[in-house]
Amino acid sequence: MQGTGPELARLRALCLALPEAREVEAWGAPTFRVKTIFAMYSGPLSPNHPEREDVWVKAPPGDQDFLVSKDPELFFVPPYTGPKGWVGVVLDGSTDWDHLEVLLREAWRMSSPKRLVSEHAEALGL
């Protein structure tokens, strides 16, 4: 599996702190899932962005356009999942980890069974 640096460790901690989230290697990289994938890591060994580390996050309609237009240095339309509205987030010294945590929680919500969301919505601020 690719990537073991501090950015992946921090991303992993945020994702796996969400209820019933698990990590599964797919396409040679970590993916984070509940019922379905809600975030995918892409890093230096990836053919998609070999020059940097980033994460692709499932997003509600409209978020991708808003975030990419707001800060195209930090947010981007990822390959493969971008046409479905996912947003890419660069993981580097400029990453706003608090904002990324909010995006991950929303992505988790979109990928989780309704029962699980209702059990944890208040605790997660959803």
N, C-alpha and C positions, 0 to 999 in steps of 0.2 A: 504494500500500500504506500502511496506517495505521501510526502509531507509529514514532518514531525516538529516543525518550528513553533515558536510562541504564538503566532497568529492562529495556526490550526488548533493548538492546545486551548486557546481562549474561545475560539468558535465552538470547539467540541464541548467545552464546559457549559456554554450558553445553551446549546442545543440539547444536551443530555440532561440538563436541569429541568426540562419540560416534561410533564407527566407522560409516562409510557413511551418516551422517545427512545429510539435505539439507533445505533450506527451500523450501516451495512456497506461493505465495499462493493462498488459497481463501477464498471468502466475504469478500474484501476485507481479509484479515488473514494474517499469517504462520502457517503450520503447519509442524511438524517431523516428518519421516518417515524410516523406513528402508524396510521392506516396506509398512507401513501407518502412519497417523498415530499418534504417541505424545504429542504436546503441541500445543496450540493457544493462540495469544496472543489476548487480547481487551482492547481498550483504549478510549481516549476517543472514538474515532470509531465504535465498535461499538454497535449497537443493544442489545446484551445487557447491558453494564455501562458506559454512557457516562461515569459519574462516576469511574471508577477503571481501573487497569490490573490485569490478572490473567492467569493461565495455567490452562488446563484440561489435566489430566494423566491419562493412562490409568493405572488402578490395579488391583491384584489384589483379589479378593473380600475384603470386610471392612475394607479400608483407608479407604474413604470414610466409613463410619459412625464408625470410630474417630477419624479426624482431625477431622471436623466436630464430633463431641461433645467432643473434647479442647480445641479452640480455634476456636469458630465466628466469631471476628473475623478469623481468618487463612484458614480453610478453609471451603468451601461446596460445595453440590451444584450443579454448573453446569447451565444449560438444555441440552436436546438430548442431551448425552452423560452427564449425571448418572444417568439410569435404567440406564445400562450400567456404572455403578460408577466412572466418572471422578470425580476430585476437583478442585475449583477452588482455586487458591492466589492470594491477593491479593499483588500486587507493589507494595510501598511500604516505608517506613522500618522496618516491623516484620518484614519478610520474613527468614526464616532461610534464607539462600542455601545453606548446607551441607546442610540437610535437603532443600531443594528439589532439590539436585543428586542426592541419594540417590533421591528420588521419580522424577526424570527418568531415571536409570539403570535403575530397575526398569521404567518405562514403555517405555524403549528395548528392554529384554530381551523384554518381552511382544510387541513389534511387529517383532522381528528374526527372520530365518531361524535355525534351530537351529545351522547351521554357523557363522554369524557370531557367535552367542552363545558357542559353545564355543571359538572362536578367541580371544575377548577377555574371557571371564568372569573369569579370574584378575586381569588388569590392571585391570578395572573393579570388582573386589571383589564379584562376583556369585556 
